[in-house]
Amino acid sequence: EDVFSEASIFNFQNRVIDYFESSGKNLINTVFERLTTDQLKELHLKTDIQRGDSFLVGSNIVEYTRIRLIIEVLLRLQRILSKENQIKYNSILEKYSKVSAGHFSSRLPREELPKELENLAFVYHQLIVELKDEHEDEKAYRNFKRVYEEFFKLEKGTIKVKPSKEITSSCLMSPDDDEATYRKKGNVISKGFVAHISETIHPDNPINLITDIAVEKNNIGDAEILENRLSEMVSKTP
């Protein structure tokens, strides 16, 4: 038999994603709904009793500590700066750009962590004030601005580091996945998303089918997901 090429799946996935980003149309979802509608009719399944459940879907991202994330986002901002600004801000960025964010944070003694976070707060504030959304069309700048707003705060004109209790589960987890969120479910910690699946469960049905799939941020509960999906579910399976 022919060996199935993984590159075929990869290239197909990229084409589907590109189409979604340009048109807003999810072709995989379209096919799923068409198949489900046809199968429900063909098999004469009753859809007036359904159940739902969810499971955590981890994002394939680096496990960042707070300081490593702050430095990584800062370094990515540095890469998109103009040559003029790279020279201008070299004096405050040089200490972080000599090594990777992971290497810098791993070598930092624990007792120096609060002081280094304060120093980063000043660096972030200076760049926010002086760049003035100069690179707002760039993802690296949007992540930089988001980290500034989520991890630091201005108090009486002074920039300060937010205490851990003020940082929410919706804060940036990684510059490579700006939609992932944080959730602890029992003893399981997950950074990513939650998938909620609904299926028919009528006792008269010889088999049951999945009727609805939703992927949401993982800090949203099942009840809220169901509430948001209910009207769409009813329209598909009245």
Buried (B, 14 or more C-beta within 10 A) or exposed (E): EEEEEEEEEEEEEEEBEEEBEEEEEBEEEEEBBEEBEEEBEEEEBBBEEBEBEBEBBEBEBBEBBBBBBBBBBBBBBBEBBEEEBBEEBEEBBEEBBEBBBBEBBEEBEEEEBEEBBBBBBEBBBEBBEEBEEBBEEBEBBBBBBBBBBBBBBEEEEEBBBBEEEEBEEBBBBBBBBEBBBBBEEEEEEBBBBBBBBBBBEEEEBEEBBEBBBBBBBBBBBEEEBBEEBEEEBEEBBE
